């Protein structure tokens, strides 16, 4: 999608240096993608801190070891 955006030349020069791109479009696309990714990660972190996720369902509570809150990568692993 093509859009027209006004960006300060100094900021754009910094962006090109940081991304290593020679062209403006890919650099701006990377910056926007990274911004969105960080905002989503920040929101996810907030939800985790507020307890929005239930890590231990009813079937897990009987067999879970609550001393180790991180479950194993593979269920057969202890």
N, C-alpha and C positions, 0 to 999 in steps of 0.2 A: 504494500500500500504506500502510496506517495503522499507526503504531507509537506507543508512549508512551516519551518520553525525558525524563530529568531534566537540564536545562541551567541553569547558574547565570544568574540574572537579569541580572547585569552583562555577562556574555559574550553573552547573547542580545541585549541592548540594543546592544552594540558591533556584533554581526552585522547587526542591522537597519539601523544607521547605515552600515556599510560597503557592504552590498548595495543600500541605497536602497529596500528593500521595506518596506511597511507591515504586512504579514502575516508571521507566524512561519514557516508551512509553506514558502512559496517561498524564504525566506531560508535555512532549514536545508537544503532540497533543493539550493540553489546551493552552499552550503558543502560538503556531502557530495560533490557532483559534482566540485567543484574539488579537493578532497582526493584523491579517487580518480585524477583526471587527473594531478595532480602526482606521486603515488606511481608511476603507470605510466611517466611521463616519466623519473623518477629511475631506475627499473629499466632502461628502454631505454638511458639514458645509461651506466649501469654495463655493460650488455652490449656497447655500442659500445667503451667503454674497454678491455674485456677481449678484444676481437677476435672476438666471437661471429658477426660477419657478414663474408662474403667479398664484397668490392665488385668484385673483378676475377675473373670466371669465365675458363675456359680459352679461350673464343672472344674475350674482350676483351683478353687480355694482349698479343697480337701487335699490335693496333691502338691500344692505349691509350697516351696520353702521360702517363707517370708524373710529369712535372714539374708537372702540373696535376691534383691528386687529385680535383677536383670535376668530374664529367662534365657536358657541356653539357645544357641543358634539352631541346633537340631534337637527335636523332642526326645530322642533316645539318649542324648548326651547328658551327663550329670556333672 
